[in-house]
C-alpha cells in the first residue's frame, strides 16, 4: 500500500481586502490555487476573503482539498463576529487565537507559504515563515508586496535561501514544491512510493 501521509500542505497568504491590489490580482490568486491542486497538494488559507478566498476557489474548481484556519473560536463567531466566509472550504479549524495567533498556526502547520498581494497580516505570515526557514514563494503581480518583502530580506541581516520569486503561478508552485520535497524527511517517500510503517509489527 502507498504511504498515506503524502499530501503536501501549501499556505496561501494575501490580503482579505484587495482594493489596492490592482486589476488581475484575483485571477492570479485563482490560478495559484488551481496549480496547487493540480500538483496534488492541499491549499491552506486563513479562511478569509480576498486573495486567499480566490486561491481556495481555484483549488476547489481543480478538485483540490481546501483547509481554512479561522481566527474565531467557533463557526458562529467566524461568520457573525469576524464576518468571514465558509465558501470553498472542506475543513475549517477554529483556532480562537485572533488574527495574529491564527497567522502563526497557519504558517507553522503548512509545508510552505505563498505570498500574493497583501497587507500587514500577510507580512506577518511571511516573517514567521522567513524566520522559521520555511520555503516561501512570492508571487509578483504588479503590487508592492513583493518589493516590501525584498526590502525586509535585505535589511533583516538573516539569510534564508528558501525564498523564490516568480510572476507565473505554475512556475512558482513547481519551484516551491521542489523545495518542499527536498526538505522533507529522507525516511519518507512521497511520490507514489512505499514507506514501510514502523508500527506494522505492532499491528
Secondary structure, DSSP 8 states (H G I E B T S, - for coil): ---S----EEEEE--SS-TTS-TTHHHHHHHHHHHHHHTT-EEEE-S-SHHHHHHHHHHHHTT--EEEEESSSSHHIIIIIS----TT-SEEEE--SHHHHHHHHHHHTSSEEEE-S--HHHHHHHHHHHHHT-EEEEE-SSSSHHHHHHHHHHHS----S-EEEES-HHHHHHHHHHHHHHHS-TT---SS-----TTTTT-
